[in-house]
Amino acid sequence: MYISKHVPIYKDLWAWSFALAVAGYPLIGVFSSATGREDAKLSIAFRILVIALSGIAFFWSDRHKAWRFGDVWLFAFAALYLTKLGIDADYNIDGASDALVFALITSVVPAALLALSTNTWSEINVAWALFTVGALSVAGIVWLQYSGSNAVLVDTTDRVYFERLNPISVGHAGLTTLIASYTLLRFDQSKIIKIVILSVVSASAVAIYLAAARGPLVALGCCIVLFPLLRPNFTTMLVCLLFVAGAVLALAITDITPLLDKFHLTVIGKDNSTTERLGSISLSWGLFQQSPLFGWGTQLPLFVYPHNMFMEILQSAGLLGMAIFIPVFVKLGMAIKFLADKRLVLLPLLATQAIVGAQFSGSLWGSAFLWIVVTVLIFRVNAMRSFDQWSQRRMAWRTPARFAVPGEGWAASNVAARK
């Protein structure tokens, strides 16, 4: 599952399936809002399409014993959480049945199919697929905003959103496109392609600004810091120092209060979303304390979920669930470092975006981006490590000490016989 024959991007079904699974919904949300579709038929059709494409990519891949590249702790956590959802659904807890079905359709099935066929992974192909899907999303967002479309809505805190796409999803669509663009710029590209990529980068930055969501902004900052720290060299250190120096200079000579207000980094009391998130976390913590070992339940009264991954794990599965998830988190960090050492950036940055973003919004059962990226990352790294170990064993078997000079054994025995 490590080496595969390179295929052109237009033939790489796995790359397109992955891109649609993790970044396709914002495009569907923008299209639905722009065309005035209030029903969920298009969204349902899109989910079915993702599963179908992932299934075809799975059956076309060399999936022989691919399951062995999984992780026991990840499987255990998924089993525990789905069991908890099933128990809540069996007791008719409001929202649990829908959450279970949504988790299976949007996260579990696509993640399993894609992870079991990662032998077809190509970093540049996946980056191009993500870039294409993301470029269409951010271009649509920016065009609708500045064309005066009625599909664009603005909340009380001046955050842009759409009928079927909230501000946080708008911001993450921009960030995912930025990550794909950065990955592509690391490869040799023609001047025209670079101009196109930089144009999309500008549109992505505008989308993040329009969304004014704190989660994508913090995730962007973590991505900027992460890779140079994991794989330092003189060039990246110099670029980071120049970036920090420029940021410090800008902070020193300009008034950035309007920008801080835009992202709600000054007065929390004016930001209803922040106030509600803090309230949901507080309620979730109280419910966890009622049943700390196994958790209180998967559905949070009033707020549905606490908008924080770790708090939701404690609320849903208690200390048992957290004890199972911690090894997954540790292995995720080790996998990110492993890929960074090989100068592969796409999955580490996407995983960083997913983990950081999950601290501000989203639920465990609804975070398809998070679980697909994490599952594919773990499977992919385990496959690469397995291949590295196989290569080392093969090289050790082929060391010069293992090879005898032709006729050497016969000559030695002949000399011994003469003596």
Buried (B, 14 or more C-beta within 10 A) or exposed (E): BBEBEEBEBEEBBBBBBBBBBBBBBBBBBBBBBBEEBEEEEBBEEBBEBBBEBBBBBBEEBEBEEBEEBBBEBBBBBBEBBBEBBBBBBEEEBEBBBEBBEBBBBBBBBBBBBBBBBBBBBBBBBBBBBBBBBBBBBBBBBBEBBEEEEEBBBEEEBEBBBBBBBBBBBBBBBBBBBBBBBBBBBBEEEEEEEEEBBEEBBEBBBBBBBBBBBBBBBBBBEBBBBBBBEBBEEEEBEEEBEEEEEEEEEEEEEEEEEEBEBBBBBBEEEEBEBBEEBBBBBEBBBEBBEEEEEBBBBBBBBEBBBBBBBBBBBBBBBBBBBBEBBBBBBEBBBEBBEBBBEEEBBBBBBBBBBBBBBBBBBBBBBBBBBBBBBBBBBBBBBBBBBBEEEEEEEEEEEEEEEEEEEEEEEEEEEEEEEEE
